[in-house]
Amino acid sequence: MKNIEVAGKTFGEKELFLICGPCVIEEEKIMMDAAERIKKIAERLHLPLIFKSSFMKDNRSSVEYYQGPGLEKGLRLLEKIKTTFDMPVLSDVHYLSQVKPAAEVLDVIQIPAYLCMQTSLVTEAAKTGKPVNIKHGQFIAPENMIKPVQKVEHYGNKNIILTERGYTFGYNDLIVDPRSFYELNRIGYPVVFDITHCIRRYGIPSADPAGGTRQYLGPIARAGVAAGIDGIFVEAHPKACDALCDAASQLDIDQLEEFLKPLIEIHYTEKKYRK
């Protein structure tokens, strides 16, 4: 498994690392509060942290749902968070035109799961030289994630993260198959488990309490760490029930620290026996 460099720091199998933040960028006060609190938690737990929030959510199920502040305003706020709290930031891109301006601010460029096989988008991100987080599309087998990885490697970029978020099973359900972590690890880059997206109930508005199954967050996260992941991706909000996106699946920040503690213990045990 290769370690990667993000903003001059090493991320990989030695320590469990955390990708965390509100699902989508909201008003500045909420975002600054979230960033400050998440950083303090990560420092107390000695977790390397990448702050995540989307400047744009382009896969909302209705045009009436909040999509974020957009590229320019969103990047300005992410840059302020990055500078104020001295931590790397991550956001996702959906169009070729977003990649270059995003690379001027972001420390990690994320390719959404739905777009992981879009060659032009993946290669444009690769050409920036920035680390690229490729989310596993819920429509392809995990071993086939070698294909977008090779597209990034083709341009000499070896700073790659692979993120699992579940596989389509039946209608409106994503199921996490532990075999996926094995297959993704074989590709040779840090593997992250996105736990908050895999508990979404698609087809149900994310503000509806039935739109997420938070009761499964702990068991699924613990199982994923035991299966050999390197990082946890969890969307967290100062008041999750009022979040403008994925309110039913985000974690309240005041629950985050206790949620992460057993994952750190399990990771410590797992890495002793990792082959």
Stockholm file with secondary structure:
# STOCKHOLM 1.0

chainA/1-275         MKNIEVAGKTFGEKELFLICGPCVIEEEKIMMDAAERIKKIAERLHLPLIFKSSFMKDNRSSVEYYQGPGLEKGLRLLEKIKTTFDMPVLSDVHYLSQVKPAAEVLDVIQIPAYLCMQTSLVTEAAKTGKPVNIKHGQFIAPENMIKPVQKVEHYGNKNIILTERGYTFGYNDLIVDPRSFYELNRIGYPVVFDITHCIRRYGIPSADPAGGTRQYLGPIARAGVAAGIDGIFVEAHPKACDALCDAASQLDIDQLEEFLKPLIEIHYTEKKYRK
#=GR chainA/1-275 SS CCCEEETTEEESSSSCEEEEECSBCCCHHHHHHHHHHHHHHHHHHTCCEEEECBSCCCCCSSTTSCCCSCHHHHHHHHHHHHHHHTCCEEEECCSHHHHHHHHTTCSEEEECGGGTTCHHHHHHHHHTCSCEEEECCTTSCGGGGHHHHHHHHTTTCCCEEEEECCEECSSSCEECCTHHHHHHHHHTSCEEEEHHHHTBCTTSCTTSGGGBCGGGHHHHHHHHHHTTCSEEEEEEETTGGGCSSCTTTCEEHHHHHHHHHHHHHHHHHHHHHCC
#=GC SS_cons         CCCEEETTEEESSSSCEEEEECSBCCCHHHHHHHHHHHHHHHHHHTCCEEEECBSCCCCCSSTTSCCCSCHHHHHHHHHHHHHHHTCCEEEECCSHHHHHHHHTTCSEEEECGGGTTCHHHHHHHHHTCSCEEEECCTTSCGGGGHHHHHHHHTTTCCCEEEEECCEECSSSCEECCTHHHHHHHHHTSCEEEEHHHHTBCTTSCTTSGGGBCGGGHHHHHHHHHHTTCSEEEEEEETTGGGCSSCTTTCEEHHHHHHHHHHHHHHHHHHHHHCC
//
